[in-house]
Amino acid sequence: MAYKISEDCIACGSCISECPVEAISEGDIYVIDPDICTDCGTCVEVCPTDAISPAE
């Protein structure tokens, strides 16, 4: 299951450099491409606002 980024995202960039498959896109709120995400969870560990969670 892929991860998703909520509106709590502050677009700080912490998660982008941690993603090993480059599934995260920049924007006002970052977005994770569920087709690329490998569910590794490294982005969750570095998010300072806890904006990343498993997609349902």
N, C-alpha and C positions, 0 to 999 in steps of 0.2 A: 504494500500500500504506500502510495506517495505521500508527501507532506504538503501542507498548504500554509500560506502566510496570511495572517489576519490584518485587519485595519490598525492594529496596534503597532505595525511596522513603522519605524522612523527613518527608513532608507539609509541606514548608517553604513552599509556595505560589509559588515562583519561576515555575513553568511556567504557572500559571493566567492570570496577567496578560499573558503573551506569546502565548497562543493567540488568533488572529484570529477563529476561528469558535466559540469557547467549547465545545470538545469535551471539556474536562477537568473531571471532577467531583471534589469534595473527599471525603475519608474518611481512615481510618487510613493507607491507601495510596491515592493518587489513581488514577483510572481515565480512560482515553481512550476515547470512544465512536467505534468504527471507522466507523460510518455517517456521522459528522459530520466526522471528521478529513480534512483536505485534503493531508496528507503534506508540509506546508511545512517542518517541521523546526525551527521556532523554539524549541519546548519543549526539544529535545535540546541546543541551544546553551546554555541557561541552567541546566540541571539540575546541581547541585553534586555529586551522587553518581553521575552517569552511569546513572541508573535507567531512562532512556527509550531504547528501541531500536525498529527496524522490527519490526512484527508479521510472523510467518512464515506 
